[in-house]
Amino acid sequence: MTVIYLLLLIAFLILAVPVGFGIGGTSIVLSLMERGPDFSAAFLAQRLSAGLDNFLLLSVPLFLYVGKVMNVGSISNRIFSFASALVGGFRGGLGHVNVVSSAIFAGMSGTAASDAAGLGAIELSAMKEGGYPDDFSIGITAASSTLGPIIPPSLPLVLYGMITGASIGGLLIGGIIPGVLMVLAMMLYVEIYARRHGMQKTGRFSIRRAWKELRRSFFSLMTPVIILGGIMSGFFTPTEAAAAAAVYSTVLTLCMGELTWNSFKEIVKETVEDSGAILLVAGMATVYGYLITRANIATNIAAMIGTISRDRVIVGLILVVFLLIVGCFMDCNAAIMVLGSTLLPILGQSSIDPLHFGIIMVLTLMIGVMTPPFGMVLFIMQRHTKRPMAYIIKSCLPFILPLLIIDIIILIFPPLVTWLPGVMGLLS
């Protein structure tokens, strides 16, 4: 029976059925098999509406909206210029700028696609003008976009908290140290690459230039300060922080004269469309999760893994390998909503903190945006560069290594995730 539950969903995904409809179709077939003539569509509707009746889901469209507004006008350019003033003088300068600017933008967007689509175009253009190899430029731009869902705010972490019951505030704050480690790992990779290929330093750090760019981008940089400061101080819940950031980003772009009525309507339209797709998956995943729970599938899988090992690290590595495979075929948000509650019994029997695992799960699935056949960032890079997909994939593969190393380090040392939320009283 477990095989049927999984194979049905995989079959829908292979047939390229949209994820929400694939999960819904799987749930309908399974309900028919389970209930037979007693099947009622009202059951599905009730479970679907119950899954969407959650105040936390309000943060989904709000965070999406903030990321889209921040891609308007010169905000991305200002962030890139500020990062260039900070680290542009290092060896392989624009590679470091790419990473640091993505880290800053991650504090506003919360998604990898927003970073790759908006800031990525600026990064690729600057690196091309600077004479950097195309494969290096594409790889570091794709890799740095994975910071979006790790450094708060993070839409996948909000969804994970909603599905598993883990503290959303704790998850968001818990992503800070792993995000910094990812930045350092990618910058180290850039340094090694630059030395191996004989890249020279292109300038020197200037306090005057850094101060000038800080003043120019100050109000843009305040967005993550509002979100993080509000959550860490207890003044905002994550949902309220998203609302405050949405208001602030709108006022900021209006004052800068970069948000027109037409662009505002387009942003709202895209936000509604993207939110609708995510919320459809969320609702359908609730139905699918309910059926999996009724069939004791999660318990059976946990028991099967328990026969292999109950050691926290070994079980964690098994789950990382599993999620790497899932990430090749399924969007991060969809995977979290389908698998989040299913994996909880496995975490419980191996004494893995669900909050700790949330960061590992999102980071592992984020690697999937750089892997074929369905990696979203791969398609965005192809649209920006017009290069063949095989070239894009080959360019991105080397940059997976530093991300995997950080993933394993975080798995082995849980305090890297849990210490800061514990200090802030956000673990419960």
Order of alpha helices (4+ residues) and beta strands (2+ residues): alpha-alpha-alpha-alpha-alpha-alpha-alpha-alpha-alpha-alpha-alpha-alpha-alpha-alpha-alpha-alpha-alpha-alpha-alpha-alpha-alpha-alpha-alpha
